[in-house]
Amino acid sequence: MVDETVRYGVAMKKGEFRPHQEDRYIAIDRFANSESSGAFAVIDGHGGVRAAEYCRENLGPMLESHPGL
């Protein structure tokens, strides 16, 4: 029997120029309800957290609802 569990880790380091971490990540271990696929992304804040937060909240569901995936 093969263990098909997806394992992942996340580590973040705040740079010296910003007072707080602005990057975000997405980790969907059963992408589109599939046992054998996942979706992972790193979103760079680029000096602001609003766009990174929007992507973190919306990118996964947008991709999962795409008819071509």
N, C-alpha and C positions, 0 to 999 in steps of 0.2 A: 504494500500500500504506500502510495506517495502522498506526502503532506503538501497540499496545494495552498496552504495558508499564505496570504500575502503579509509580509512583515516589513515594516518601515520605521524609520526614526527621524526625528526632527531636532536640529540644533540651530540656534540663532545667536548671533553676536551683534550687538549694537556698535555702530561705528563711532568714531570720536567726534564727528561734526554735528550730530543731532542729539537732542536731550532724551529721546525715547526711540524705541524700535518702530519702524514704519513698514517693514516688510511683512507680508502675510503668506500663508501657504494653503494649499488645498490637498486633501488626501481622501479619496473615495476608494475604499478597498473592494467594493463590489459595484463597479461602474455599470449603470444601466441594468441592475439586477442580475448581472452575470457573475457566476462563481469564478470565472477564469480571467477577468480583466479588472483593471483599476485605472484611476486617473489621478495624476499627481502634478502639482504646479507650484512654482515659487513666483510670487508677485512682488516686484520691487516697488517700494513706496515712492521713490524719487522725490523726496522732500515734502511729502504729504500722504496722509493715510487714507483719505476719502476714496480715492480711486482703487486702492488696494483692498479696502474693505468691501467696496461694491463688487469687485471681481471675486473675492473670496465667497461672498454670499450668493452670487448669481451665475458664475461661470459653470459650475458643475451642473445645476439644473438646466441651463441653456444647452449645454452639450448633450445631456441625457435625452432631451426632448428633440434633438436634431434628427430628422428622418434618415439622414445618410450614415448615421453611426450605429 
